[in-house]
Every structure is written in C-alpha cells, then in structure tokens.
Amino acid sequence: MDIDKVINDRVMLILREVDGLRAAGLYEHNFYAKVVGRDHIGLWIENPKFEITRVRREDGTIIRQHPDPLGQCALYCPFSPAQWV
C-alpha cells in the first residue's frame, strides 16, 4: 500500500496504544480520521474530537466570530502506536 494515496482521505486507524493521544481527547483504539499529511515517522490526522469553544462576554455576546465555524486541528500520530491504517 502506498501511504501517500490516503492523504486527504478518511481512514480507519487502529492503534496499539492511545496514551500519547489522550490529551487531545482520543481514547479509542479504533477510530476514523482524515489524513492531512505524513512523513517518515508518522501521520498528521485531523482530530475527530476537535471542537471550537466560542468566547463570550458576560452578557453572552460572542467576542469574535471565526469565519470558519468548523475549524480544523491536526494531530501527529507516530507510526509506533499505529497498528493498521
């Protein structure tokens, strides 16, 4: 399999361990994510658990509205915990 062919595709990742990704909110060993890049050590994936928290004033109005409400956040997933892509 040519790993470059999965860039910009949504793939299922199966991990042996998730300890390094828990801080980003990933606790599952099997999950789907979009691959946004790669290098010789691992994959850059779109964080499927990423959410934008709107910042509000005390009266409830939004301080600054981002033009892209969905946003994107990439995580680095080294090949060592990855069992299968």
C-alpha positions in Angstrom: 0.0 0.0 0.0 1.3 3.5 -0.9 0.6 5.6 2.2 0.6 8.8 0.0 -2.6 7.6 -1.6 -4.6 8.1 1.7 -3.7 11.8 2.1 -7.0 13.8 2.2 -9.0 10.5 2.7 -10.9 9.5 5.8 -9.4 6.2 7.0 -9.8 3.9 10.0 -6.8 4.0 12.3 -6.2 1.0 14.7 -3.8 1.8 17.5 -2.0 -0.5 19.9 -1.9 2.3 22.5 -3.5 5.7 22.9 -1.6 7.1 25.8 0.1 9.9 23.8 -3.2 11.0 22.2 -5.4 11.1 25.4 -4.5 14.8 26.0 -6.2 15.5 22.6 -9.3 13.7 23.6 -8.7 10.4 21.8 -9.3 7.4 24.0 -10.4 4.8 21.4 -8.1 2.3 19.8 -10.1 2.3 16.6 -11.4 5.5 15.0 -11.9 7.2 11.7 -9.9 10.4 10.8 -8.9 12.3 7.8 -5.1 12.0 6.9 -3.8 15.5 6.1 -0.1 14.7 5.7 2.7 12.3 6.6 6.4 12.0 7.0 8.9 9.1 7.7 7.9 9.0 11.4 4.1 9.2 11.3 0.8 10.7 10.1 -0.8 14.1 10.5 -4.5 13.5 11.1 -7.5 15.8 11.6 -8.6 15.5 15.2 -12.1 13.9 15.1 -12.7 15.2 18.7 -11.8 18.9 18.0 -14.5 21.5 18.9 -14.3 25.3 18.9 -15.3 26.9 22.1 -16.9 30.3 21.4 -15.6 33.0 23.7 -18.4 35.2 25.1 -18.7 38.3 27.1 -20.5 38.3 30.4 -23.7 39.4 28.7 -23.5 36.3 26.4 -22.5 38.0 23.2 -19.7 36.4 21.1 -16.4 38.3 21.3 -15.0 37.3 18.0 -16.7 35.1 15.4 -14.3 32.9 13.4 -15.2 32.9 9.6 -14.9 29.1 9.6 -17.1 27.8 12.4 -16.0 24.2 11.9 -12.3 24.8 12.1 -9.6 22.2 11.8 -7.0 20.9 14.2 -4.3 18.4 13.1 -2.6 15.8 15.4 0.6 14.0 14.9 0.2 10.2 15.2 3.6 8.4 15.1 3.7 5.0 13.3 4.9 3.3 16.5 1.5 3.1 18.2 -0.3 2.6 14.9 -1.1 -1.0 14.2 -3.0 -0.5 10.9 -4.2 2.2 8.6 
